[in-house]
Amino acid sequence: MKKNARTLIFTDLDDTLIQTKRKLADHSHLQTGAVDREQKPLSYTTPPQRLLLQLLKTGGAILIPVTGRNQAAMDRVLLDDFHSYRIVSHGAMVLTEENQPCQTWLASQQHNHDLSAWAEHLDRLNETLNSYIKQQAFPIACHPITEAGMTAYLSIKADRLHYQESQLDYLMEHLKPQLKQGERWHRNGANLALLPPYTCKAKAVQFVSEQLQIHEHELVMGFGDSVSDLAFLRQTHFGLFPIGSQLDHWMGT
């Protein structure tokens, strides 16, 4: 191995390194991994997750989060293992080591996409969805997520206790005639997101890899739980997924 070769880990967060109590059978020995807007515990780490993080830290790995969380939600993650770039909002935004929007990434986004037109389009879709949700009395909330003035994606969250999976199917079908080329859905449980083409974890991982000047003799790994994470996992040498995750169930079918 070449001297000073780095190990870099591009990792999803929710349901990979942290998760809510609802998804854990054993609630003993948990530690708070993230808090909500009121600073109350929201997500937790298990002993195996903490051992994994300790193993990576001991080995000197550079951890780079690749998350659907926006910057504000990312700031509420209590893990102290991230000291490099951060990829947030499903890949729409890249943050620097100083936790500021990366201007090089922003310039690239603005150069390659008409962000104003996309913002208007996503606002119209948001109005359409909210009107339909109200009409059908679905227990679902929909709103756009923005980063540094850029509309990153539409967030669609159902009330886990009262919704039916078919209701999300109806929303997707209702919007289908209005979608533009390159738009795609991310779905995991009661959470649904409509992503424009510039909101892409894989493209953001490729950009960060170029910024970090990763060489072929260095080790790059990816951790993720969702089927949609496969695209960015394929940008790495090895991919890891939690047993029991959406990706695990999908691969087992």
C-alpha positions as CSV (number, residue, x, y, z in Angstrom):
1,M,0.0,0.0,0.0
2,K,1.3,3.4,-0.9
3,K,2.3,5.5,2.2
4,N,-0.3,8.0,3.4
5,A,-3.0,6.5,1.3
6,R,-6.4,7.6,2.6
7,T,-9.6,5.7,3.4
8,L,-12.7,7.7,2.5
9,I,-16.2,6.8,3.5
10,F,-19.2,8.3,1.7
11,T,-22.1,7.5,4.1
12,D,-25.8,7.9,4.3
13,L,-27.0,8.8,7.8
14,D,-30.6,8.0,8.7
15,D,-31.3,4.3,8.9
16,T,-27.5,3.7,8.3
17,L,-25.6,5.3,11.1
18,I,-28.6,6.6,13.1
19,Q,-32.3,5.7,13.4
20,T,-35.5,6.4,15.3
21,K,-36.5,4.2,18.2
22,R,-39.5,3.0,16.2
23,K,-37.2,1.0,14.0
24,L,-35.3,-0.6,16.8
25,A,-36.4,-3.7,18.7
26,D,-34.0,-3.2,21.5
27,H,-34.0,0.2,23.1
28,S,-31.3,-0.5,25.7
29,H,-27.8,1.0,25.4
30,L,-28.9,3.7,22.9
31,Q,-27.3,7.0,22.6
32,T,-28.7,10.2,21.0
33,G,-27.5,10.6,17.5
34,A,-29.7,13.5,16.3
35,V,-32.2,16.0,17.8
36,D,-35.3,17.7,16.5
37,R,-35.9,21.4,16.1
38,E,-36.7,21.7,19.8
39,Q,-33.4,20.0,20.6
40,K,-35.1,16.8,21.8
41,P,-33.7,13.4,21.0
42,L,-35.0,12.2,17.7
43,S,-32.6,9.5,16.4
44,Y,-30.2,7.2,18.1
45,T,-27.1,5.1,17.6
46,T,-26.8,1.4,18.6
47,P,-23.7,-0.2,20.1
48,P,-22.8,-1.8,16.7
49,Q,-23.1,1.5,15.0
50,R,-20.9,3.2,17.5
51,L,-18.3,0.4,17.2
52,L,-18.3,0.8,13.4
53,L,-17.7,4.5,13.8
54,Q,-14.9,3.9,16.3
55,L,-13.3,1.4,14.0
56,L,-13.3,3.9,11.2
57,K,-12.1,6.7,13.4
58,T,-9.2,4.5,14.7
59,G,-8.2,3.7,11.2
60,G,-8.1,7.4,10.3
61,A,-10.9,7.2,7.8
62,I,-12.4,10.4,6.4
63,L,-16.2,10.3,6.7
64,I,-18.3,12.3,4.3
65,P,-22.1,12.3,4.9
66,V,-24.3,11.8,1.9
67,T,-27.8,12.5,3.2
68,G,-31.3,13.6,2.3
69,R,-31.2,15.9,5.3
70,N,-30.9,19.6,4.5
71,Q,-28.2,21.7,6.1
72,A,-30.3,22.6,9.1
73,A,-31.2,19.0,9.8
74,M,-27.6,17.9,9.2
75,D,-26.5,20.4,11.9
76,R,-28.7,18.6,14.4
77,V,-26.8,15.3,13.9
78,L,-24.7,14.9,17.0
79,L,-22.0,12.6,15.5
80,D,-18.6,14.3,15.7
81,D,-17.0,12.3,12.9
82,F,-17.4,14.7,10.0
83,H,-14.6,17.0,9.2
84,S,-14.5,17.2,5.4
85,Y,-17.1,17.9,2.8
86,R,-20.8,17.2,3.5
87,I,-23.4,16.3,0.8
88,V,-26.9,17.3,1.9
89,S,-30.4,17.5,0.4
90,H,-30.1,14.3,-1.6
91,G,-27.1,15.7,-3.4
92,A,-28.4,19.1,-4.3
93,M,-25.9,20.8,-2.1
94,V,-22.2,20.3,-1.2
95,L,-20.9,21.9,1.9
96,T,-17.3,22.7,2.6
97,E,-15.2,21.8,5.6
98,E,-16.4,25.1,7.1
99,N,-20.0,23.9,6.7
100,Q,-20.7,26.6,4.1
101,P,-22.1,26.1,0.6
102,C,-19.4,25.1,-1.8
103,Q,-19.3,27.9,-4.4
104,T,-17.6,25.8,-7.0
105,W,-20.5,23.3,-6.7
106,L,-23.1,26.1,-6.8
107,A,-21.5,27.6,-9.9
108,S,-21.6,24.2,-11.6
109,Q,-25.3,23.7,-10.7
110,Q,-26.2,27.2,-12.0
111,H,-24.2,26.6,-15.2
112,N,-25.7,23.3,-16.0
113,H,-29.3,23.9,-15.0
114,D,-31.9,26.7,-15.2
115,L,-32.5,26.7,-11.4
116,S,-35.0,29.5,-11.6
117,A,-37.2,27.6,-14.0
118,W,-36.9,24.5,-11.9
119,A,-37.9,26.4,-8.8
120,E,-41.1,27.7,-10.5
121,H,-41.8,24.2,-11.8
122,L,-41.4,22.6,-8.3
123,D,-43.5,25.4,-6.7
124,R,-46.3,24.6,-9.2
125,L,-46.1,20.9,-8.4
126,N,-46.1,21.7,-4.7
127,E,-49.4,23.7,-5.1
128,T,-50.9,20.8,-7.2
129,L,-50.0,18.2,-4.6
130,N,-51.2,20.2,-1.6
131,S,-54.5,20.9,-3.4
132,Y,-54.9,17.2,-4.1
133,I,-53.9,16.2,-0.5
134,K,-56.5,18.6,0.9
135,Q,-59.2,17.4,-1.5
136,Q,-58.5,13.7,-0.6
137,A,-58.0,14.4,3.1
138,F,-54.7,12.5,3.1
139,P,-52.6,12.7,6.3
140,I,-49.6,13.9,4.3
141,A,-47.5,17.1,4.3
142,C,-45.7,18.5,1.2
143,H,-43.3,21.4,0.9
144,P,-40.2,22.3,-1.0
145,I,-36.7,22.1,0.5
146,T,-34.3,24.9,-0.3
147,E,-30.5,25.3,0.0
148,A,-28.8,28.6,-0.5
149,G,-31.7,29.9,-2.6
150,M,-31.9,26.7,-4.7
151,T,-35.0,24.6,-4.6
152,A,-33.5,21.2,-3.9
153,Y,-36.5,18.9,-4.0
154,L,-40.1,18.4,-2.8
155,S,-40.5,16.7,0.5
156,I,-43.6,14.6,1.0
157,K,-44.0,13.1,4.4
158,A,-47.0,11.0,5.6
159,D,-48.3,10.5,9.1
160,R,-46.9,7.1,9.8
161,L,-49.8,6.1,12.1
162,H,-52.6,7.1,9.8
163,Y,-51.6,6.9,6.2
164,Q,-51.9,4.1,3.7
165,E,-49.2,3.2,1.2
166,S,-51.7,3.6,-1.7
167,Q,-52.0,7.3,-0.9
168,L,-48.4,7.9,-1.9
169,D,-49.1,5.9,-5.0
170,Y,-52.0,8.2,-5.8
171,L,-49.8,11.3,-5.4
172,M,-47.2,9.9,-7.7
173,E,-49.8,9.0,-10.3
174,H,-51.5,12.4,-10.0
175,L,-48.2,14.2,-10.7
176,K,-47.1,11.9,-13.5
177,P,-48.4,14.0,-16.5
178,Q,-46.7,17.2,-15.1
179,L,-43.2,15.8,-14.5
180,K,-40.2,16.9,-16.6
181,Q,-37.5,14.7,-18.1
182,G,-34.9,13.8,-15.5
183,E,-37.2,14.1,-12.5
184,R,-37.4,11.0,-10.3
185,W,-38.9,9.7,-7.1
186,H,-37.1,8.7,-3.9
187,R,-39.3,6.6,-1.7
188,N,-38.5,4.9,1.7
189,G,-41.3,4.0,4.0
190,A,-43.6,7.0,4.7
191,N,-41.2,9.4,3.2
192,L,-41.3,10.5,-0.5
193,A,-39.2,13.0,-2.3
194,L,-39.4,14.4,-5.9
195,L,-35.9,15.1,-7.1
196,P,-35.0,17.3,-10.0
197,P,-32.0,16.1,-12.2
198,Y,-29.5,18.3,-10.4
199,T,-30.3,16.7,-7.1
200,C,-28.2,13.6,-7.3
201,K,-26.1,11.9,-4.6
202,A,-23.9,10.1,-7.2
203,K,-23.0,13.4,-9.0
204,A,-22.2,15.1,-5.7
205,V,-20.0,12.1,-4.7
206,Q,-18.2,12.3,-8.0
207,F,-17.6,16.1,-7.5
208,V,-16.3,15.7,-4.0
209,S,-14.0,12.8,-5.1
210,E,-12.5,15.2,-7.7
211,Q,-12.1,18.0,-5.2
212,L,-10.3,15.6,-2.8
213,Q,-8.2,14.3,-5.6
214,I,-8.8,10.7,-4.7
215,H,-6.2,8.4,-6.3
216,E,-6.5,4.8,-7.5
217,H,-4.3,3.5,-4.7
218,E,-6.7,5.0,-2.0
219,L,-9.7,3.1,-0.5
220,V,-13.2,4.5,-1.1
221,M,-16.2,2.9,0.6
222,G,-19.9,3.8,0.6
223,F,-22.6,3.1,3.2
224,G,-26.3,3.4,2.4
225,D,-29.7,1.9,3.2
226,S,-32.0,2.9,0.3
227,V,-32.2,1.4,-3.2
228,S,-31.6,4.9,-4.4
229,D,-28.3,4.9,-2.6
230,L,-26.9,2.3,-5.1
231,A,-26.0,5.0,-7.6
232,F,-23.6,6.7,-5.3
233,L,-22.4,3.4,-3.8
234,R,-21.2,2.5,-7.3
235,Q,-18.9,5.5,-7.2
236,T,-16.9,3.6,-4.5
237,H,-14.8,0.5,-4.3
238,F,-16.9,-1.3,-1.7
239,G,-20.6,-0.8,-0.7
240,L,-22.0,-1.6,2.8
241,F,-25.7,-1.7,3.7
242,P,-27.4,-2.4,7.0
243,I,-29.2,-5.8,7.3
244,G,-32.9,-5.2,7.5
245,S,-32.7,-2.0,5.4
246,Q,-34.7,-1.2,2.2
247,L,-31.7,-2.1,0.1
248,D,-31.2,-5.4,2.0
249,H,-34.9,-6.4,1.4
250,W,-34.6,-5.3,-2.3
251,M,-31.5,-7.4,-2.9
252,G,-33.1,-10.4,-1.2
253,T,-36.1,-10.4,-3.6
